[in-house]
Amino acid sequence: MHQNTLEYALQQDKNDPLSYLRKEFHIPKDKHGNEWLYFTGNSLGLQPKRTQKYIQQELDDWAKFGVEGHFEGKTPWLPYHEFLTEGMAKIVGAKPKEVVVMNTLTTNLHLLMVSFYRPTKEKYKIVIESDAFPSDRYAVESQLNFHGYNIEDGLVEWNPREGEELLKIEDLEEIIENEGEEIALILVGGVNYYTGQYLDLKRIAEIGHRRNCIIGIDLAHGVGNVLPKLHESGIDFAAWCTYKYLNSGPGSLAGLFVHERHAYNKNLPRFAGWWNHNKDTRFNMRQPFDVMPGAEGWQLSNPPILSMAAIRASIDMFDEIGMDALRSKSERLTGYFEFLINEIKTDRIKVITPKNPKERGCQLSIQVKNADKKLHEKLINENIITDWREPDVIRCAPVPMYNSFEDVFRMVEILRKLL
Ligand SMILES: *Cc1c(COP(=O)(O)O)cnc(C)c1O
């Protein structure tokens, strides 16, 4: 199968129909002009070269038109978010009516919980994965507190088994069987940020819905990485950021999904602002609130156009390439990465990410026995940017849009030497 040689890696890049994309990104360099081996697209995706042009266009239209840019700009600001909807819906496998770009991720989770976490005296608990991203945990805990429940009682953790790192769906099933009547919401990461495990969203939806639990998915590490097919999965809502695999710039706006079966329900409790009011009468300013149908009905404010311009640049790239082609390269690239790591003959290393490509995205989380943060610093000295998670895990994401087989080969060579 694979070969552990530079020639082989270079040949893979030659055969890769997507290798031309690397040139469309700014690859950071060290002070001698050598490109970094960048494996942290799961934290902040690199900048597409075209992004500057998209943002510049909005700056130009602002200079030229002032407030009239809302109507007169080449891409008018008033409906600007609509230019993102179709492309974003394709990336997550949703209908356009189910998706909107707005706010930031944690804000969206809260706004969605306003509508979908409606605890009662009997049914109020929230399930999260024990290794949930800290922000998600804080958000959920604060919702419990806000509604008058305490965390010890209200928060249910879905744990890996003793001595294991990955979650088992059977264990969620058992939680729901035992406590399902008391559980209002299951909120988990579609792809876990730490282990890289990609959960079966459809199964989770089936299990939860049997006992009338709402299913929310944090897709921060899944969007632009796996094919989550949100509509078909049947989950109730999801939210994600755009600065990781979606390459839309630090702190850029987030996305939100509300399944069609809820999207038209005007009776769902929610917070309001002028941007989820009927757009035909928005500027009459004197009309009583009339909520918009679809995911747009969760917006509050007129959005930051400069951030949306960067998202539009990125979505146009995803649209040109297609998620299927990206995912196909991703599986090969990560497969090669895994092969090379397994070639390092040491018992100090263990990949904790699932071996089955269907249960992971591009990220591999490598556990290194008896290592500490110094290993991470040594990697940085060798121009390798990875993400260190205490106590002993290196998270590495070879991103199919801009990472090469050569990157992966060189990275593992250096890791081998450092060990
Ligand atoms: C990156 C990430 C966040 C970050 O939330 P922000 O609101 O964008 O700061 C939250 N949750 C998960 C699972 C993440 O991966």
The ligand as a Tripos MOL2 file, in Angstrom:
@<TRIPOS>MOLECULE
LIG
   15    15     1     0     0
SMALL
NO_CHARGES

@<TRIPOS>ATOM
      1 C1        -13.9300   26.3640   18.6970 C.3       1 LIG1
      2 C2        -15.0750   25.9110   19.5190 C.ar      1 LIG1
      3 C3        -15.8500   26.8130   20.2710 C.ar      1 LIG1
      4 C4        -15.5340   28.2830   20.3080 C.3       1 LIG1
      5 O1        -16.6690   29.0620   20.5580 O.3       1 LIG1
      6 P1        -16.7380   30.6120   20.1460 P.3       1 LIG1
      7 O2        -18.0550   31.0310   20.5980 O.co2     1 LIG1
      8 O3        -16.5280   30.6800   18.6510 O.co2     1 LIG1
      9 O4        -15.6100   31.3200   20.8370 O.co2     1 LIG1
     10 C5        -16.9130   26.3080   20.9960 C.ar      1 LIG1
     11 N1        -17.2050   24.9870   20.9960 N.ar      1 LIG1
     12 C6        -16.4730   24.0900   20.2830 C.ar      1 LIG1
     13 C7        -16.8340   22.6420   20.2960 C.3       1 LIG1
     14 C8        -15.3850   24.5280   19.5320 C.ar      1 LIG1
     15 O5        -14.6570   23.6400   18.8470 O.3       1 LIG1
@<TRIPOS>BOND
     1     1     2 1
     2     2     3 ar
     3     2    14 ar
     4     3     4 1
     5     3    10 ar
     6     4     5 1
     7     5     6 1
     8     6     7 2
     9     6     8 1
    10     6     9 1
    11    10    11 ar
    12    11    12 ar
    13    12    13 1
    14    12    14 ar
    15    14    15 1
@<TRIPOS>SUBSTRUCTURE
     1 LIG1         1 GROUP 0 **** ****
